[in-house]
Amino acid sequence: MQLVPRIISGGTFLEDLKLLRELYPYNNSTLLQVVSGKDYLLPYLKRYINQKMGFNFQLPKESWKYNLAKYCNLERLKPLKNAILMRLHELEN
């Protein structure tokens, strides 16, 4: 089985997947700590804002994180978190 021809075989993928599952067990605590959107979303958000405003802000990534954390209210995402946790609980039982 070739997932990406000439790059990674199915066997290599399964070995890597096994290692990752050992490092990061499938449980609520691990999932809530390991999955982080900021490494993906912040560069996208920065690029989107720069394109829409037509100006290239030269702020470091840490400044973006700080400002978003300072002014962002995540309370509206609480139902999403609860739904994810409830689904994980169902899958575990």
C-alpha positions, -999 to 999 in steps of 0.1 A, spaced: 0 0 0 14 34 -10 -2 64 6 19 89 -13 38 71 -41 76 70 -36 73 91 -4 58 70 24 46 34 23 16 21 42 39 2 66 59 33 74 27 52 80 13 25 103 46 24 123 46 62 126 9 61 136 16 35 163 44 56 177 22 87 178 -6 68 195 19 57 222 32 92 227 -2 108 227 -28 83 240 -64 88 228 -81 105 257 -98 138 265 -68 153 282 -44 146 254 -68 157 227 -74 190 244 -37 197 250 -22 185 217 -46 200 191 -38 236 187 -52 258 160 -30 288 167 -1 274 147 -23 271 117 -49 298 122 -26 327 132 -6 328 100 -38 325 80 -55 352 99 -25 375 96 -23 369 59 -60 375 55 -60 407 75 -29 419 56 -46 412 22 -79 428 31 -63 460 46 -36 461 18 -9 466 45 17 442 57 19 443 95 54 432 106 43 420 140 59 388 154 37 358 159 39 362 197 24 397 194 -5 383 174 -10 355 200 -9 380 229 -34 404 213 -58 377 203 -56 361 238 -61 395 255 -92 405 235 -107 372 225 -137 358 243 -140 320 238 -171 316 259 -193 312 228 -172 281 219 -180 263 252 -209 244 236 -185 231 209 -161 219 236 -189 202 255 -202 185 223 -167 172 215 -161 159 250 -196 143 251 -188 125 217 -154 113 230 -171 100 261 -196 81 239 -168 66 219 -149 55 249 -179 36 263 
